[in-house]
Amino acid sequence: MRNDLGGHPATEPDSGHVAEPVRSFLQDVVDGLALSPAQLSPKYFYDEAGSRLFDHICELPEYYPTRTEMSILERSGPAIAARLGRDTLVIEPGSGSSTKVGLLLEHLEAPAGYVPVEISGEHMHTSLAPLRERFRQLPIHPVCADFTEPFGVPAGVPGHSGAVIFFPGSTIGNFPPDDAVHLLGRFRRLLDEHGGLLLGVDRRKDPEVLKAAYNDAAGVTAEFNLNLLRRMQRELDAVLDPDGFRHRAVWNDTESRIEMHLVSQGRQSITVGGREFRFHDGDPIVTEYSYKYSDNGIRDVAARAGFEITDGWTDERCWFSVLYLTPATG
Ligand SMILES: C[S@@+](CC[C@H](N)C(=O)[O-])C[C@H]1O[C@@H](n2cnc3c(N)ncnc32)[C@H](O)[C@@H]1O
């Protein structure tokens, strides 16, 4: 399988009889470490510990995206809900703690249901309790799945016509533009002509603001990044030294993205799945891209995926956008 950063399949690792989800984690790790530079998919950040660390990141003073997007949803919630209409089924790929969807649901007229789709299943189930409490009448149908693979809405979910895919958090920014087009194209095929996509997009801005957001003073983002190595130890019996790698986040202006790396401190190796991967001092493992979009950039991705942007809401500083996309006609 291609990972989110564009790796290619390599040779089959020595995986034995490992259950399927672990095997694909193992296969993706082995494939990714064989690339030059080595790459690991950001979707593997999110085990139970990683999901908790991400929630902590969202509260950090430097990490503006969550606060900014929530302020847009708070201020423009009624207008967004009016645009979505009544009886809407809300599907959220990568729902995390399902915090933002509450800001949408509270304004929606008679929502038909909520379908969170999350790779970090336990975290999703725990996080849904407050939402169930708050919206007692709302049918909630959680799906534990990788949204980059085909996934379906559970059978029997009512109100499927006119469904809206809610994709906040600028999770789209984790995908290089061609992969983003591919992913949104798949979302497009889940919708009928009455449906839409409510998309949270982080915008280009002062690089100093961006760099600070991914290099917080408290070191939580560094912990989040390093947790990927610890997860490989826990789940894949990888032999490695997490303290031998350092978190780094840099702004790549040409590609319009923040890049997160784990940088080798000295010569060392990682052994996993019966394979050994060697690192020299300063060698990076690329763990996440976070693309920041201009208006033209996101319009181009949307159009190539078969959508048109019909509405948009932003904050006073224009740092973040919540966009409504509908299937393009003609
Ligand atoms: C940046 S967080 C956003 C969370 C939430 N939507 C928000 O805006 O606050 C990304 C979330 O997507 C989930 N995720 C990432 N890649 C995924 C994948 N391929 N399939 C399913 N969930 C994924 C992660 O576990 C995480 O909870």
PDBQT file of the ligand as one rigid body, heavy atoms in Angstrom, charges set to zero:
ROOT
HETATM    1  C1  LIG A 401      -5.307  16.417  12.917  1.00  0.00    +0.000 C 
HETATM    2  S1  LIG A 401      -6.318  15.286  13.826  1.00  0.00    +0.000 S 
HETATM    3  C2  LIG A 401      -7.891  16.074  13.629  1.00  0.00    +0.000 C 
HETATM    4  C3  LIG A 401      -8.925  15.596  14.608  1.00  0.00    +0.000 C 
HETATM    5  C4  LIG A 401     -10.300  16.295  14.488  1.00  0.00    +0.000 C 
HETATM    6  N1  LIG A 401     -10.952  16.018  13.211  1.00  0.00    +0.000 N 
HETATM    7  C5  LIG A 401     -10.139  17.774  14.665  1.00  0.00    +0.000 C 
HETATM    8  O1  LIG A 401     -10.221  18.513  13.687  1.00  0.00    +0.000 OA
HETATM    9  O2  LIG A 401      -9.890  18.192  15.805  1.00  0.00    +0.000 OA
HETATM   10  C6  LIG A 401      -6.380  13.932  12.750  1.00  0.00    +0.000 C 
HETATM   11  C7  LIG A 401      -7.234  12.782  13.231  1.00  0.00    +0.000 C 
HETATM   12  O3  LIG A 401      -7.410  11.898  12.132  1.00  0.00    +0.000 OA
HETATM   13  C8  LIG A 401      -7.121  10.571  12.532  1.00  0.00    +0.000 C 
HETATM   14  N2  LIG A 401      -6.526   9.934  11.365  1.00  0.00    +0.000 N 
HETATM   15  C9  LIG A 401      -5.361  10.273  10.753  1.00  0.00    +0.000 A 
HETATM   16  N3  LIG A 401      -5.164   9.511   9.671  1.00  0.00    +0.000 NA
HETATM   17  C10 LIG A 401      -6.245   8.673   9.607  1.00  0.00    +0.000 A 
HETATM   18  C11 LIG A 401      -6.637   7.664   8.697  1.00  0.00    +0.000 A 
HETATM   19  N4  LIG A 401      -5.881   7.376   7.647  1.00  0.00    +0.000 N 
HETATM   20  N5  LIG A 401      -7.810   7.018   8.919  1.00  0.00    +0.000 NA
HETATM   21  C12 LIG A 401      -8.603   7.316   9.992  1.00  0.00    +0.000 A 
HETATM   22  N6  LIG A 401      -8.283   8.256  10.894  1.00  0.00    +0.000 NA
HETATM   23  C13 LIG A 401      -7.119   8.943  10.698  1.00  0.00    +0.000 A 
HETATM   24  C14 LIG A 401      -6.160  10.674  13.680  1.00  0.00    +0.000 C 
HETATM   25  O4  LIG A 401      -6.226   9.544  14.535  1.00  0.00    +0.000 OA
HETATM   26  C15 LIG A 401      -6.630  11.957  14.352  1.00  0.00    +0.000 C 
HETATM   27  O5  LIG A 401      -7.603  11.700  15.319  1.00  0.00    +0.000 OA
ENDROOT
TORSDOF 0
